[in-house]
């Protein structure tokens, strides 16, 4: 049986308040997919496996993405900000 965690273990914050509604929605969708994920000692975590394929059918929106050093549009724009925030929190 797992005991509840009642202490903040870590945190990191990034701001997406100036993001488009589509980008913010992508971040919310992916955050919901991560919410409640528990890793036990020795477990491995794959952000991409947890989030899954970014498709319109799964609710992801077309938003700004970075391709190299240029801004483009793509399905799931904003997900990289979530993965970077998670990485820094860990």
KAMOFEN-V364433 format. One record per residue. RES is the residue in one letter. SS is DSSP state (@ for helix, = for strand, . for the rest). PSI is psi as a letter, one per 20 degrees, with the letter a starting at -180 (none if undefined). Layout:
RES,SS,PSI ; RES,SS,PSI
This chain:
X,.,p ; X,.,p ; X,.,q ; X,.,q ; X,.,o ; X,.,j ; X,.,p ; X,.,p ; X,.,h ; X,.,r ; X,.,q ; X,.,q ; X,.,p ; X,.,q ; X,.,p ; X,.,k ; X,.,h ; X,.,j ; X,.,q ; X,.,r ; X,@,h ; X,@,g ; X,@,g ; X,@,h ; X,@,g ; X,@,g ; X,@,g ; X,@,g ; X,@,g ; X,@,h ; X,@,g ; X,@,h ; X,@,h ; X,@,h ; X,.,p ; X,.,i ; X,.,p ; X,.,p ; X,.,p ; X,.,r ; X,.,p ; X,.,i ; X,.,q ; X,.,q ; X,.,p ; X,.,o ; X,@,g ; X,@,h ; X,@,h ; X,@,g ; X,@,h ; X,.,a ; X,.,p ; X,.,o ; X,.,q ; X,@,h ; X,@,h ; X,@,j ; X,.,i ; X,.,q ; X,.,r ; X,=,p ; X,=,r ; X,=,p ; X,=,q ; X,=,p ; X,=,o ; X,.,c ; X,.,k ; X,=,q ; X,=,p ; X,=,a ; X,=,q ; X,=,r ; X,=,p ; X,.,j ; X,.,p ; X,.,i ; X,@,h ; X,@,h ; X,@,g ; X,@,g ; X,@,h ; X,@,h ; X,@,g ; X,@,g ; X,@,g ; X,@,h ; X,@,h ; X,.,none
